[in-house]
Structure formats: structure tokens, C-alpha cells
């Protein structure tokens, strides 16, 4: 009954603009991360990720403020907060990866790390496609469900790259260059967590679809 009543009331739609702005920042950071992992303009791409992470933080804060101030929201307030927070967690994790790259002055990256960078971009673009579709959940159920499934598949592929990468590191460095093994494993762990955060976003999207259809 409450859900039906909410649908009859005028709602605050600026949330979708904020979600889209955030998703564009996330995609930009993902693309910069992919370029960084390819060894292209490492410093410049690291700077771009830091800049976009700050931009995303401001958008997240704006969403949280709008949730408190809006009388009618397009869907449940907690879902709005959880969605933007999960999106922000993904770009935060990219920023953490940049910190590791800079701390250990890395300029070259394993091929499997580069493949994980491709997976990050793929997941980010899927989320960016899904966000505007939430404006009309009922009309976009099928595609939203497909996107959530595709993100899960990207995450599963990333898990495989992660395991292969750690095995390769062990074979090359565990009995020799301990620092190289440590730094490499840190980067693999962080890249794997980036993609995990996108799976969290997909879960939030799936939950919103279920509650609003």
C-alpha cells in the first residue's frame, strides 16, 4: 500500500542526475586506471584518478544531503544511500590502488593486472548504463537484470585473473625478490577488490529492481 501511495506522489528526480554524474566519474577513473596499468602516462593517469575520486566524493555528499532534505524520493532512502555508497566504494578502491602504485614507484605492470584493468572498465561502463535506467525501473527490468548478471560474470573473470596472477607472482618472486612479490600481491588484491565493489553495486541495483517492480 505504501509503495503504491509513493508512486502517486510527485518525486525528486535530481538523484538520477547525481547518480549519472557519479557514474561518469567512475568510468573516467576506470579508464585512467586501465591506461595506468598499461604503463601509459602513469603519473598523469594517477592524478586523474585522484581528481575524479574527489569529484565523486562531493557528489556522494550531495546525494546524502538531498536524501535528508527531499520529501519524496524516487525509491527507498536507504537504497539511495546504499547505491551511491557502493559506487563510491569502487572509485575509492581505485584511489587506494593509485596510492600503492605511487608508494612503491611502480611504472610497469603484469599482463594479468592489465587484463584486470580491462575488467574494471567493463564493469564501470555496465554500471553507467544501468544508472539512468533506474529512472523507469518498471520499463527497464529486463536490461537491468541483464546488466547485474553481466557484472557478476566480469567479477568471476576477474577472480580467475587474480588467482592466476598470484600464482605467477609466486613462481617468479616468492623465493627471490620478496618485495616484488609483496607489491604485486597488494596490487592484485586491490584490483580484485575494485571489481568486487562493482558486484556490490550490481547487488544494490538488483535489490532496487525487486523492491520497485
N, C-alpha and C positions, 0 to 999 in steps of 0.2 A: 504493500500500500504506500509506504513512504517513498519507495523508488518511483512509483507512478506519479505521485504528487510532485516530486523533484523535477520530473521530466516536463511537467506542465508549466513550471515557473521559468521566468527569464533567467539565463545563466551568465556567468562571467567567462567570456571566451578568450581573454588575453593570455590565459595559461598556455594555449596552444602556440601562440606566437613565442612565448618564452621557451617552451619545450623545443620548438624548431630552432630558435637561436642557439640553444644549448647543444642540440644535436649537431648543428653545423660546426660549432667549436670542437666538438668531439671528433667529428670526421676530419677536420683540419689537423688536429693533433695526431690522429691515427696516420694520416698521410705523411706528416712530418716524421713520425716515428719510423714508418716504413723506409723513407728516404735515408734517415739516420742509420738504420740497420744495414742499409746498402752501402754505407760508407760515404755517402754524398753530403757534403757541406754539414758535417756533424755539428759544429758549433751553431751554425745558423738554424738548423732544424731543432736543435735542443732549445735555443732561445724561443723559437716559435711555439714549441710545446709549453714552455713556461708561461708565455704570454697568453696562450689560449686557455690554459688551466686557470689563470687568474680571472680571465673573462668569464669562464664557466662558473667560477665561484660566485661572482657578482650576480649572474643570472639565477643561480640556485638561491641566493639570499633574497632576490626579488620574488621568486616563486613562494618561498616560505612566508614572506611578508604579505603577499597577496592572499595566501590561504587564510591568514589571520584576519584580513580586512574584508574579504569578499563574503557577501551574504549567501549567495548561491554559487556553488562550484559545479563544473561540468560532470564531475564524478566525486566519489568519496574523498574527503580531505586527506585522510591517511594514505590513500592510494596515490594522490598527487604528490605528497611529500616523499613517499617511498620510491616513486618513479624517478623524480628528479634527483633524489639522493643516490639511487643506484647508477644513474647516468653519470653523476658527478664522481662517484667512486671509480668509474672506469678511467676518466681523464686524470684523476688524482694518481692512479696507479701508473699511468704513463709518465707523469711528472716524477714519481719515485724512481722509475727506470732511468730517466734522464739524470737524476742525482747520482745513481750508481755509475752510469757511463762517465760522468764528469769526475766523480771521486777517484776512479781508477784510470782516468785518462784513456778511455777506450776509443779507438778510431776504426778498428776492424772487427767484424762480427761473423760468427759461424754461418754457413749457408742455412742451417736449420733455424737459427734465430731470424734470418731474413724471411724464411717461409712463415714463421710465426708473425712477423710484421705484416705480411700479406693477409693472414687470417684476421689480424686486428682491424685492418682497413675493411675487410669484407663484413665483419660483424658490425662495425661502426656505421657503415652505409646501410645495412639492413635496419638498424635501429632508426636511422634518419628517415628511412622510407616509412617505417611504422608510425612514427610520432604524429604526423599530420592526419593519418587515417583514424586516429583515436577521436578526432573531432566528430566523426559519424561512425561510431563503433558498429551499430547495427548493420550498416551498409557494407562494412569492410571486414566482417567477421572472418570470412574465408582467407583473405590475404593476410590479415593479422595473425591468424593461426599458422599459416604457411611460414611467415617470417619468423615466428617464435621457433618453429621446428628447424628452420634453416640455421638460426643462430646456434641451436643445440648441436647441429651437425658440425658447424665451424668449431665449436668448443671441443667436440670429440676429436676432430682432426688435430686441433692444437695440442690436446693431451698427448696424442701419439708423437707429434713433433717434439714435445717436451721430454718424453721418455727416451726417445732416440737421441736427442741432444745430450742428455745427461750420460747416457751410455758412451757416446762418442767422447765426451769430455773425460770420462773415467779412463778410457783406453789411452787417450793422448797425454793426460796430465796427472792423474792421481798418484802415480809413483815417481813423478818427476817435479814438475812445476806446480807446487801446491797452490800458489797464489792464482795462477791462471785457472786452475780448477775451481777455486772458490769464487772468483769473479764471474766466471762463465756460468756456474750453477746459480749464482744470485740473479744474473740476467735472465736465465731460463725461468727461474721461479717467478720473477716479476712479470715477464711476458705472459706466462701461463695464467697469472692472476688477473692480468688485464682482460684476457678473453673470458675468464670466469665471471668477471664483473658484467660483461655483456650478456652472459647467460642469466645473471640476476635481473638485468633489465628485461630480457625476454620473459622471465617468470612474472615480473610485475605487469607487463603488458597482457599476458595470458590471464592473470587474475582480474584485471580491469575488464577484459572481454567477458569473462564468465559472469561477473557481477552486474554488467550493464546490458546484457542481451536478454 
